[in-house]
């Protein structure tokens, strides 16, 4: 099912932080491909500056590939030492981390080119 597929994918995700502001998807893919096939990678950007917020996510094709990458305490990307750790799933938008409902949660998804009036 889709839930099982999502859980399996999340098990192969890791969080990359302390990225240089110039980091991009291609830099992540090139670096982590040394450890195996990269299924997905993305850097989180600041909408107002267009620069990296300093973190991103990588999904590997296999658990073995992810373990190889995780075996290194530090990685160097674009001359900067970065760290990685296992991704943890976010709580659903309608629940906090204790599972209690959260009032006033917006499901709005603005894109950077949409203006707020």
C-alpha positions as CSV (number, residue, x, y, z in Angstrom):
1,X,0.0,0.0,0.0
2,X,1.0,3.7,-0.2
3,X,1.5,3.8,3.5
4,X,4.0,1.0,3.4
5,X,5.8,2.6,0.5
6,X,6.0,5.9,2.3
7,X,7.3,4.3,5.4
8,X,10.0,2.4,3.4
9,X,11.0,5.5,1.6
10,X,11.3,7.5,4.9
11,X,13.5,4.8,6.3
12,X,16.0,5.6,3.5
13,X,15.9,9.4,4.0
14,X,18.5,11.5,5.9
15,X,18.7,15.1,6.9
16,X,21.8,17.0,5.7
17,X,22.6,20.2,7.7
18,X,25.2,23.0,7.9
19,X,25.1,23.2,4.1
20,X,26.8,26.1,2.4
21,X,24.3,28.8,1.2
22,X,25.3,28.0,-2.4
23,X,24.4,24.3,-2.1
24,X,22.0,22.8,-4.6
25,X,20.4,19.5,-5.5
26,X,23.2,18.6,-7.9
27,X,25.9,19.0,-5.2
28,X,24.0,16.6,-2.9
29,X,23.4,14.0,-5.6
30,X,27.0,14.1,-6.8
31,X,28.4,13.7,-3.3
32,X,26.1,11.0,-1.9
33,X,26.2,9.0,-5.2
34,X,29.6,7.9,-3.9
35,X,27.7,5.7,-1.4
36,X,25.0,4.3,-3.8
37,X,22.1,5.4,-6.0
38,X,20.5,8.7,-4.9
39,X,16.7,8.4,-5.5
40,X,15.9,12.0,-4.5
41,X,17.7,15.0,-3.0
42,X,16.6,18.6,-2.3
43,X,17.8,21.7,-0.6
44,X,15.5,23.9,1.3
45,X,15.7,27.5,0.1
46,X,14.8,30.9,1.6
47,X,12.2,32.4,-0.6
48,X,13.3,36.0,0.0
49,X,17.0,35.5,-0.8
50,X,16.9,32.4,-3.0
51,X,19.8,31.0,-0.9
52,X,19.9,27.7,0.9
53,X,18.6,27.7,4.4
54,X,21.5,25.4,5.2
55,X,19.8,22.1,5.2
56,X,18.3,19.5,2.8
57,X,17.2,15.9,2.5
58,X,18.6,12.9,0.6
59,X,16.8,9.6,-0.2
60,X,19.0,6.6,-1.0
61,X,17.9,3.6,-3.0
62,X,19.0,1.0,-0.4
63,X,19.5,0.7,3.3
64,X,23.1,-0.4,2.6
65,X,23.8,2.8,0.7
66,X,22.4,4.9,3.5
67,X,24.4,3.0,6.1
68,X,27.6,3.7,4.1
69,X,26.8,7.5,4.0
70,X,25.8,7.5,7.7
71,X,29.1,5.8,8.7
72,X,30.9,9.1,8.1
73,X,30.5,11.6,10.9
74,X,31.2,14.5,8.6
75,X,31.0,15.1,4.8
76,X,32.5,18.0,2.9
77,X,30.3,19.7,0.3
78,X,31.6,22.8,-1.6
79,X,34.5,23.1,0.9
80,X,32.2,23.1,3.9
81,X,31.9,20.4,6.5
82,X,28.3,19.2,6.8
83,X,26.6,16.6,9.0
84,X,23.9,14.1,8.3
85,X,21.3,12.3,10.5
86,X,18.3,10.1,10.0
87,X,15.2,11.9,9.0
88,X,12.2,11.7,11.4
89,X,8.7,11.9,10.1
90,X,6.8,15.1,10.8
91,X,3.5,14.9,12.8
92,X,0.5,15.3,10.6
93,X,-0.5,19.0,10.3
94,X,-3.6,18.5,12.5
95,X,-1.7,16.9,15.4
96,X,1.2,18.0,17.5
97,X,4.0,15.6,18.7
98,X,1.8,14.2,21.4
99,X,-1.0,13.3,19.0
100,X,-3.3,16.0,20.3
101,X,-5.3,18.1,17.7
102,X,-3.8,21.5,16.9
103,X,-6.3,24.4,16.4
104,X,-5.7,26.9,13.7
105,X,-3.3,25.0,11.5
106,X,-3.4,26.3,8.0
107,X,-3.0,24.0,5.0
108,X,-2.1,27.0,2.8
109,X,0.9,26.4,0.5
110,X,2.2,29.6,-0.9
111,X,4.8,29.5,-3.5
112,X,7.7,32.1,-3.6
113,X,6.2,33.9,-6.5
114,X,2.7,34.4,-5.0
115,X,2.2,37.7,-3.3
116,X,0.3,38.0,0.0
117,X,-2.3,40.7,0.0
